[in-house]
Amino acid sequence: MPETKQNLKRRILFLHPNFPAQFKHVAKAAGKEGHDTRFLCQTHHGRTIENVKRLTLKGRCGHEQLNELAGDQLQRSAKLASQFREGLIKLKESGWNPHIVISHSGWGCGLHLREVWPNCQHVAYVEWWFDPQSEFFNYDQHNTELNFSKNQAGKLWLRNQALALELVSANAIVAPTGWQAKQLPPLLKERCLVIHDGIDLNQFQPGSGTFSRDESVLTYGTRGMEPMRAFPQFIRSLPRLFEEHSNLRVEIAGLDEIYYGGKSPEGYKSWGNWAKNFLNQKNLGGKVTWLGYLSLNAYIKWLQQSSCHVYLTHPFVASWSLLEALACNCPMVVSDVSPVQEICQASKAVVTHADHRDPEAITRAISSVLKESKPKRSEAVLENYSRAASLKQWGYVAGVELTTSG
């Protein structure tokens, strides 16, 4: 029987240091469609995806050994690239050769791909290019907590070396937003397609519950409590906010870690520790609840019951949580920066913007939302950011059938 688009199955390999990361939906869909799907990674934290064979680098190719490596990020990228090269060679020696490889290019995972499989279809996912002229460096130049010195900017610029080599050798380049694609130099930008990672709109939906006017619940969710997500400015905005709203309760979800750069607060191990001390000194510690990491169901319910959700970020990669909160129809205060504006404008979201460089501006924006008798809800149009839209575009780029069911 001749192969058709419906029965044509492919061998697909995903490359990322952490399983499954941005490839959660596309890897699951590829496996469900019957493609021979494998995922080479360093860490997985026990996560699995049905019909996807997870391959973890071990021994001297492991995550722990990489963390012990002294040196800058450029050296770490070279080491990681070498580790993934060994994994690719072992796959080839086992007799398994992919038709399609989708790699996260920011770490060097696919840097040696052409050496091992020169004729495979390679799609390189690019998350960030460090452009010295970008708002990333210039938006908040007086903020020492971000640690954007000239020396640091120079080191970040050099991180593009490995990234550039992987991108120029790829058959296709994908960035999740127009803002991220915009950071690329012209030669790469003109080859870059914009495909968002996609969120599951069947899971993230508006809640059906009623909201009590006796107590307002302000929510702030973050992967890590850090300067890149304007966590210090948010905490500094709270004392005045509590003065204006005696019935206010604040809930903070996320881990007390720095993931995207910046300095730890002077005299403290973490920004979470700094924040608790800052609030306790003002006798406000009892008004803030620290939720830590939430399960998916708890996280969705938490968003659905928020009186006002705050999403702040320096001009950088916008978090999935922005779209997830929009999908749950939260009244929102968001940073007035380009990556956030792109998503809110494209989805016609009704949100309140604030210049997060000024804690008083954050306070005013949140207060305006809390004072509304009927807070404006986003009612965002998010079909273009949905899992279904993402898979349709990924299928087109990779040349395979991808299912959206399940």
C-alpha positions in Angstrom: 0.0 0.0 0.0 1.5 3.4 -1.0 2.2 5.8 1.9 -0.2 8.7 2.1 -0.3 11.7 4.5 -2.7 9.8 6.7 -0.5 6.7 7.1 2.9 8.2 6.7 4.7 7.7 10.1 8.0 9.4 10.9 10.8 9.0 13.4 10.8 12.2 15.4 13.4 13.3 18.0 13.1 16.1 20.5 16.1 17.7 22.2 15.9 19.7 25.3 17.8 19.7 28.6 14.5 19.4 30.6 11.7 17.0 29.7 9.2 18.0 28.2 9.4 21.9 28.6 8.1 23.8 25.6 7.6 20.6 23.6 4.9 19.2 25.9 2.0 19.4 23.5 3.8 18.7 20.3 5.7 15.7 21.6 2.5 14.3 23.1 0.6 14.8 19.8 3.4 13.2 17.7 3.4 10.1 19.9 -0.4 9.9 20.0 -0.5 10.1 16.2 1.7 7.0 16.0 5.0 8.6 15.0 8.1 6.9 16.6 8.7 9.7 19.0 11.8 10.0 21.3 13.0 12.8 23.6 16.6 13.2 24.6 17.0 15.2 27.9 19.1 15.6 31.0 16.3 16.0 33.6 12.7 14.9 33.8 11.6 15.0 37.5 9.7 11.8 36.9 7.5 13.2 34.2 6.4 10.9 31.3 4.3 11.2 28.2 2.4 8.3 26.8 3.9 7.0 23.5 7.0 9.2 23.9 10.2 7.3 24.7 12.2 9.5 27.1 16.0 9.1 26.9 18.0 10.6 29.8 21.7 11.3 29.5 23.5 9.6 32.4 26.9 9.5 34.0 29.3 12.1 32.8 26.6 13.3 30.5 24.3 14.1 33.4 22.8 17.2 34.7 24.6 17.1 38.1 28.0 17.0 36.3 27.1 20.0 34.2 26.1 22.0 37.3 29.5 21.3 38.8 31.3 22.7 35.8 33.1 25.9 36.6 33.1 28.7 34.0 30.6 30.9 32.2 27.5 30.0 30.3 29.4 29.8 27.0 31.6 27.0 28.5 28.6 25.3 29.9 26.8 25.4 26.5 29.9 23.8 24.9 29.9 21.0 27.5 26.2 20.4 27.1 26.5 20.3 23.3 29.2 17.7 23.7 27.0 15.7 26.1 24.1 15.7 23.6 26.5 14.8 20.8 27.3 11.6 22.6 23.6 10.8 23.0 23.0 11.4 19.3 25.9 9.1 18.4 24.6 6.3 20.6 21.2 6.6 19.0 22.7 6.3 15.6 24.9 3.4 16.6 21.7 1.6 17.9 20.3 1.8 14.4 17.7 4.5 15.0 17.9 7.5 12.7 15.3 10.3 12.8 13.5 11.9 9.9 12.8 15.0 11.9 14.6 16.6 14.9 13.1 19.5 16.9 15.6 21.1 19.2 15.7 23.9 21.8 18.6 25.9 20.4 19.3 28.0 23.4 21.5 25.5 25.2 23.4 23.7 22.4 21.4 20.5 22.3 21.4 20.3 18.6 24.7 21.9 17.9 26.3 18.7 16.6 23.1 17.4 14.8 24.4 18.0 11.3 27.6 16.1 12.1 25.6 13.0 13.1 22.6 13.2 10.8 23.4 15.6 7.9 20.2 14.9 6.0 17.5 15.0 8.7 14.9 17.7 8.8 15.9 20.0 11.6 13.6 22.5 13.2 15.3 24.8 15.7 13.2 26.4 18.4 14.7 29.7 19.5 13.7 31.2 22.9 16.0 34.2 23.2 18.7 36.0 21.3 20.7 38.5 23.3 20.6 41.8 21.3 22.5 44.6 23.1 20.1 47.2 21.5 17.0 45.4 22.9 14.7 46.7 25.6 16.0 43.7 27.6 19.1 45.7 28.3 17.8 49.2 28.1 14.4 49.3 29.6 15.4 49.6 33.3 19.1 50.7 33.2 19.2 52.0 36.8 17.9 48.7 38.2 21.0 47.1 39.9 19.0 44.1 40.9 18.9 42.9 37.3 22.7 42.9 37.2 22.9 44.3 33.7 26.5 45.7 33.7 28.4 46.3 30.5 30.5 43.3 31.4 27.4 41.1 31.9 25.9 42.3 28.7 29.1 41.3 26.9 29.0 37.8 28.3 25.4 37.4 27.3 26.1 38.6 23.8 28.8 35.8 23.5 26.1 33.2 24.3 24.7 33.8 20.8 27.7 32.0 19.3 26.5 28.5 19.7 22.9 29.6 19.1 23.8 31.2 15.8 25.6 28.1 14.5 22.6 25.9 15.3 20.1 28.3 13.8 21.9 28.8 10.5 22.2 25.1 9.9 18.5 24.3 10.7 15.9 23.8 8.0 13.4 26.0 9.8 13.5 28.3 12.9 10.5 28.7 15.2 10.0 31.4 17.9 6.9 31.4 20.2 6.1 35.1 19.8 6.7 38.0 17.5 8.6 39.8 20.2 11.1 36.9 20.6 11.5 36.7 16.8 12.1 40.4 16.7 15.3 40.0 18.8 17.0 38.0 16.0 19.4 39.6 13.5 17.9 40.2 10.0 19.4 37.1 8.4 17.8 34.8 10.9 14.6 36.8 11.5 13.5 36.5 7.9 13.6 32.7 8.2 11.8 32.6 11.6 8.2 31.4 11.9 6.1 32.4 15.0 4.4 29.4 16.6 3.4 29.7 20.2 3.8 26.7 22.5 0.0 26.6 23.0 -2.1 26.4 26.1 -4.9 23.9 26.7 -8.1 26.0 26.6 -10.1 22.9 27.7 -8.3 23.1 31.0 -7.8 26.9 31.5 -11.3 28.4 31.5 -13.2 31.0 33.5 -14.6 29.8 36.8 -18.3 29.6 37.6 -18.1 30.7 41.2 -19.2 34.0 42.7 -16.8 36.4 44.3 -17.2 37.8 47.8 -17.0 41.5 48.3 -16.1 41.0 52.0 -12.5 40.0 51.0 -10.4 40.7 48.0 -7.8 38.1 47.0 -4.8 39.5 45.1 -2.8 36.8 43.4 0.8 36.8 42.0 2.1 33.7 40.3 5.7 33.1 39.1 8.1 30.3 38.3 10.7 32.0 40.5 10.7 35.0 42.8 13.2 37.2 41.0 14.0 40.6 39.5 13.2 39.5 35.9 9.6 39.1 36.9 9.6 42.3 39.0 9.0 40.5 42.2 10.9 43.1 44.4 8.8 45.9 42.9 5.6 43.9 43.6 6.5 43.4 47.2 7.4 47.0 47.6 3.9 48.0 46.3 2.1 46.0 49.0 2.3 48.3 52.1 0.5 51.2 50.5 -2.0 48.7 49.0 -2.8 47.3 52.4 -3.4 50.8 53.7 -6.0 51.4 51.0 -7.7 48.0 51.2 -8.2 46.7 54.7 -10.0 43.5 53.4 -7.1 42.6 51.1 -5.4 39.2 51.2 -2.4 38.4 49.0 -1.5 34.9 47.8 1.9 34.3 46.1 2.5 31.0 44.2 5.8 29.9 42.9 9.3 28.8 44.0 11.8 31.0 45.8 14.4 30.7 43.1 16.2 32.8 40.5 15.7 31.2 37.0 16.3 34.0 34.6 19.1 36.0 36.1 19.7 38.9 38.4 21.3 39.2 41.8 20.2 37.9 45.1 19.2 40.6 47.6 22.1 41.9 49.7 22.1 40.2 53.1 19.6 37.5 52.1 19.8 34.0 50.5 16.8 34.7 48.3 14.2 37.2 47.3 11.5 35.2 49.1 13.4 35.5 52.4 13.9 39.2 51.7 10.2 39.7 51.0 9.1 38.0 54.2 11.4 40.1 56.3 10.3 43.3 54.5 6.7 42.5 55.2 7.2 41.4 58.8 9.0 44.6 59.6 5.9 46.4 58.6 3.6 44.0 60.5 2.1 42.8 57.2 3.4 39.2 57.2 0.1 37.7 58.3 -1.7 39.2 55.3 0.4 37.3 52.7 0.1 33.6 52.1 3.0 31.7 50.4 1.6 28.8 48.4 4.7 27.4 46.9 4.3 25.1 43.9 0.7 24.3 43.0 -0.7 21.2 41.3 -2.3 21.9 37.9 -5.9 21.6 39.3 -5.1 23.7 42.3 -3.4 26.3 40.1 -6.4 26.6 37.8 -8.9 26.9 40.7 -6.6 29.5 42.3 -6.7 31.7 39.1 -10.4 31.3 38.8 -11.0 32.7 42.3 -8.7 35.7 42.0 -10.1 39.2 42.6 -7.1 40.6 40.7 -4.1 38.7 39.3 -0.8 40.4 38.8 1.6 39.5 36.0 4.8 41.5 35.9 7.9 41.0 33.8 11.0 42.8 32.5 11.0 42.9 28.6 11.9 39.2 28.2 10.1 36.0 27.4 6.4 36.2 28.5 5.4 33.4 30.7 2.7 30.8 30.0 1.0 32.0 33.2 0.1 35.3 31.4 -2.0 33.4 28.9 -3.3 31.0 31.5 -4.6 33.8 33.7 -6.2 35.5 30.6 -7.9 32.2 29.7 -9.3 32.0 33.3 -10.8 35.4 32.8 -8.9 37.0 35.7 -9.1 40.8 36.3 -5.5 41.6 35.6 -2.7 44.1 36.2 0.2 43.5 33.8 3.5 45.2 33.0 3.4 47.8 30.3 6.1 46.2 28.2 6.3 45.0 24.6 6.1 41.2 25.1 3.0 41.6 27.3 1.4 44.2 25.0 1.8 41.9 22.0 -0.2 39.1 23.6 -2.8 41.3 25.2 -3.4 43.3 22.0 -3.5 40.2 19.8 -6.0 38.5 22.1 -8.1 41.7 22.6 -7.6 41.2 26.4 -9.0 43.9 28.7 -6.3 44.4 31.3 -4.8 47.2 33.4 -1.2 48.1 32.5 1.3 49.4 34.9 4.9 50.6 34.6 6.4 48.1 37.1 9.6 50.1 37.5 7.6 52.2 39.9 6.0 50.4 42.9 3.6 53.2 43.3 2.3 52.7 39.8 1.7 49.1 40.6 -0.2 50.1 43.7 -2.4 52.5 41.7 -3.2 50.0 39.0 -4.1 47.2 41.5 -6.1 49.6 43.6 -8.1 50.8 40.6 -9.1 47.2 39.8 -10.0 46.3 43.4 -12.2 49.4 43.7 -14.3 48.6 40.7 -17.7 47.3 41.7 -17.6 44.9 38.7 -13.9 44.4 37.8 -13.2 44.2 34.1 -12.4 40.7 33.1 -10.1 39.9 30.2 -12.5 37.9 28.0 -9.4 37.4 25.8 -9.7 35.8 22.3 -7.0 33.1 22.7 -7.6 30.7 19.8 -4.3 31.7 18.1 -2.5 30.8 21.4 -4.3 27.5 21.8 -2.9 24.0 21.8 -4.9 23.2 18.7 -3.5 26.2 16.7 0.0 25.4 17.9 -0.2 21.8 16.8 -1.6 22.7 13.4 1.3 25.0 12.7 3.9 22.6 14.1 2.5 19.9 11.9 2.9 22.1 8.9 6.5 23.0 9.7 7.5 19.4 10.5 5.5 17.9 7.6 3.6 15.4 9.8 0.1 14.8 11.0 -0.4 15.9 14.6 -3.6 15.2 16.6 -5.2 17.6 19.0 -7.3 15.0 20.9 -6.5 13.8 24.3 
